[in-house]
């Protein structure tokens, strides 16, 4: 019987995992933070990190 799940499969769903994680963080922070504008910034950071992870999967190189 073939193995159902390989550890390499996590890389393919990485951007979705980042989005889900930051979504949960925003939901929890919504209960705690009084300035709701900062929640938008946290959400934008999550989208940016997910986009960078997706570009890295596509083979785009980033140099600092």
N, C-alpha and C positions, 0 to 999 in steps of 0.2 A: 504494500500500500504506500502510495506517494505521500510525502509530507504536505500537509495542508497549508502551512504558513512558513515562510522563510523570513529571516531577519532583514534581508535586502528589500522586502516589500514595504518596510516602514518608510524608507526614503521616498517612495512613490506617493504616499499619503501625508508626507511631512507638512506641506503648506496648509492642508485642511486641519491637521492637528494643531498647528500654530493658531489658526483662526478660531478654532473651538476653544483653545486654552485662553486666548485673549478675550473672547466673548464671555467666558466664565469669570475672568478677572474683572471685566467691566460690570457684570451683574453684581458681584460681591462688593465692588467699590461703590456702586450706586447706593448701597445701604449705609455706607460709612461716610462718604465724602459729601460735604455741604455745597461746595462749588462744583456744579455739574459740568461746567465748561472743561474742567480737567479730564472728565471722562471721555470727551471727544478726542482729546489729545492722546489718551491711552489707546483708544480705538484706532486712531490714525497710525500710531507707532506699531500696533499689531498688524495692521494692513501692510505697512511698509516692510516689516520683517518677513511677513509671509510672501510678499512679492519678491524680496531679495532671495529668499530660499527657493522660490520657483525659478527665478532667473539662474540661480546656481545649478539647479537640476537640468536646465536647458543647455548648460555649458558655458555661460557667460562668466568671464574671469573678472574679479575685482582686485585692484591693487591700491594699496594705501601709500 
